């Protein structure tokens, strides 16, 4: 889910920086670019955009991520009656993670739901990122211990 991916990105950032002796600060612009693409139901798109685009502007300004929602309708996913639109969030890992959490809060607070991360099975989210070879070894860890811990902690 989006929350799990956001948690995994932040944990990976912490592992790479702590083992390299760097401070645990979020990446700055230009570091670790990533992108999340997912389908969003039209009623959720309306809430994310807000009246006159006010909500999406606030999401962009707060997270500093590039957030784009395509106008073209996609077919409704299995079990849903309403078509979807494609949502694309691009930026640094920290920007994307912030945007995903802010969007989650907007959708849940306006629907009267608790502000808890989505549970497994709610939506699918994928982030593809290039990592230097020396960073791959740090992320995997001895015998795969670090990557297992990241997976267990983030559930991603």
C-alpha positions in Angstrom: 0.0 0.0 0.0 1.0 3.6 -0.2 1.7 3.9 3.5 3.8 0.8 3.5 5.9 2.1 0.5 6.3 5.5 2.2 7.5 3.8 5.4 9.9 1.6 3.4 11.4 4.6 1.6 12.1 6.4 4.9 13.6 3.3 6.5 15.8 2.7 3.5 17.0 6.3 3.6 17.8 5.9 7.3 19.8 2.7 6.7 21.8 4.2 3.9 22.6 7.4 5.7 23.3 5.9 9.2 25.6 3.2 7.8 27.4 5.8 5.7 27.9 8.1 8.7 25.5 10.7 7.3 22.9 12.6 9.2 19.3 11.1 9.2 17.8 14.0 7.3 15.4 13.6 4.4 16.9 13.8 0.9 17.1 17.2 -0.7 15.8 18.1 -4.2 17.7 16.0 -6.8 18.5 13.1 -4.5 16.8 9.8 -4.9 14.1 10.7 -7.4 11.1 8.3 -7.3 7.7 8.0 -8.8 4.4 6.4 -7.6 1.6 5.7 -10.1 -1.8 4.4 -9.1 -5.4 4.4 -10.1 -7.8 6.5 -8.0 -11.6 6.4 -8.0 -13.2 9.5 -9.5 -14.9 10.5 -6.2 -11.5 10.4 -4.5 -10.0 12.5 -7.4 -12.6 15.2 -6.7 -11.7 15.3 -3.0 -7.9 15.4 -3.8 -8.4 18.3 -6.3 -10.8 20.3 -4.0 -12.9 23.3 -4.9 -11.1 25.3 -7.6 -8.0 23.1 -7.2 -7.3 24.4 -3.7 -6.6 21.0 -2.1 -4.2 19.7 -4.7 -2.3 23.1 -4.6 -2.0 22.7 -0.9 -0.8 19.1 -1.3 1.8 20.2 -3.8 3.0 23.2 -1.8 3.3 21.2 1.5 5.0 18.1 0.1 7.0 19.8 -2.7 6.2 16.8 -4.9 4.9 16.9 -8.4 1.3 15.6 -8.4 -0.5 14.9 -11.6 -4.0 13.4 -12.2 -4.8 12.4 -15.7 -8.2 13.6 -17.1 -8.7 10.3 -19.1 -11.0 7.8 -17.4 -9.6 4.3 -16.8 -11.9 1.2 -16.5 -13.3 0.5 -13.1 -11.3 -2.0 -11.2 -12.9 -5.4 -10.4 -15.6 -5.0 -7.8 -16.0 -1.2 -8.3 -18.6 0.6 -10.3 -16.9 3.9 -10.9 -14.1 4.5 -13.4 -10.7 5.6 -12.2 -8.1 8.2 -13.1 -4.3 7.8 -13.0 -2.5 9.6 -10.2 1.3 10.2 -10.6 3.4 11.5 -7.7 7.0 12.4 -8.5 9.9 13.9 -6.4 12.5 12.9 -3.9 11.7 9.9 -1.7 10.8 12.3 1.2 8.6 14.5 -1.0 6.7 11.4 -2.4 6.3 9.9 1.0 4.9 13.2 2.4 2.5 13.6 -0.5 1.2 10.1 -0.1 0.6 10.5 3.6 -1.1 13.9 3.1 -3.3 12.5 0.4 -4.2 9.6 2.7 -5.2 12.1 5.4 -7.3 14.2 3.0 -9.2 11.2 1.8 -9.8 9.7 5.2 -10.6 12.9 7.1 -13.1 14.1 4.4 -14.8 10.7 4.4 -15.1 10.7 8.2 -12.6 7.8 8.5 -9.8 7.5 11.1 -6.4 8.7 10.0 -4.8 5.3 10.0 -2.5 3.9 7.3 -4.3 1.7 4.8 -4.3 -2.0 5.5 -2.8 -4.7 3.3 -5.0 -5.2 0.3 -6.0 -1.5 -0.1 -4.6 -0.3 -3.4 -1.2 -1.3 -4.8 1.7 1.1 -5.0 5.1 0.6 -6.7 8.2 2.7 -6.6 11.2 2.1 -8.8 14.5 3.6 -7.8 18.1 3.2 -9.0 20.6 2.5 -6.2 24.4 2.5 -6.4 26.1 -0.9 -6.0 27.7 0.0 -2.6 24.2 1.0 -1.4 22.7 -2.3 -2.5 25.1 -4.2 -0.2 24.1 -2.0 2.7 20.4 -2.4 2.0 20.6 -6.1 1.8 22.9 -6.5 4.8 24.8 -9.6 5.9 22.9 -12.7 4.9 19.9 -10.5 3.9 19.3 -9.3 7.5 18.8 -5.6 6.7 16.3 -6.1 3.8 14.3 -8.6 5.9 14.1 -6.0 8.8 13.0 -3.3 6.3 10.3 -5.6 4.9 9.1 -6.7 8.3 9.0 -3.1 9.7 7.4 -1.5 6.7 5.3 -4.5 5.5 6.1 -3.4 2.0 
